Amino acid sequence: MTGVQITGCSPSQPSEATPEGSERTGATSPSGKRVLLAYFSRAGENYYNGGRTDLKTGNTEVLARIISQHIECDVHRIEAADAYSDDYDATVARNVREQDADTRPAIANPLSSIDRYDVVLLGSPIWNVRAPMIMSTFAEGYDFRGRTVHPVTTYAMSGLGTTERDYAAVCPGATIGEGLAVRGEDVGKADAEVRSWLRRIGALRD
């Protein structure tokens, strides 16, 4: 399994604020820019400090909840049309197949448009050094020209992975801004790290 860990998920409990697939239309950052937080997350059996743990909530969703508490944004949870298995090994195998074939997994709940947004935070776990291929499906479905994209990841060993390079390739015309990478096992303690990052990118709500 070396090199193909699919997530950095921990048994940390999520906060009470719960971003779901619905949006808070018209949200703007302190700079006046309209922000979308779009994320993909997987619960179930996950990697944890070299072993396994079973999660009701995936780490990227936990991180999205923390972020959404501190900024004005619309939140969209990306759902796979063909849901990923709760079984860790089955998901690892599927992800390898999708990466090898450069697959674009279908999205069950696509947004009609991102035209009203100036800034898009793209959140996901890191699976085998990159974001799940469904994030490429999402990114390729919209026109990111003139927008700023910030990668947001939870990981076991690979930080942001190749997200900056990948999003630059699939979001032509976008500015790739500073990303945030939080180790999965530490996501429940990431509030200060998140606030510091949001302050640097000009999105932190006073």
Stockholm file with secondary structure:
# STOCKHOLM 1.0

chainA/1-206         MTGVQITGCSPSQPSEATPEGSERTGATSPSGKRVLLAYFSRAGENYYNGGRTDLKTGNTEVLARIISQHIECDVHRIEAADAYSDDYDATVARNVREQDADTRPAIANPLSSIDRYDVVLLGSPIWNVRAPMIMSTFAEGYDFRGRTVHPVTTYAMSGLGTTERDYAAVCPGATIGEGLAVRGEDVGKADAEVRSWLRRIGALRD
#=GR chainA/1-206 SS CTTCCCCCCCCCCCCSCCCCSSCCTTCBCTTSCBEEEEECCCCEEEEETTEEEEESSCHHHHHHHHHHHHSCCEEEECCBSSCCCSSHHHHHHHHHHHHHHTCCCCBSSCCSCCTTCSEEEEEEECBTTBCCHHHHHHHHTSCCTTCEEEEEEEESSCTTTTHHHHHHHHSTTCEECCCEEEEGGGGGGCHHHHHHHHHHTTCCCC
#=GC SS_cons         CTTCCCCCCCCCCCCSCCCCSSCCTTCBCTTSCBEEEEECCCCEEEEETTEEEEESSCHHHHHHHHHHHHSCCEEEECCBSSCCCSSHHHHHHHHHHHHHHTCCCCBSSCCSCCTTCSEEEEEEECBTTBCCHHHHHHHHTSCCTTCEEEEEEEESSCTTTTHHHHHHHHSTTCEECCCEEEEGGGGGGCHHHHHHHHHHTTCCCC
//
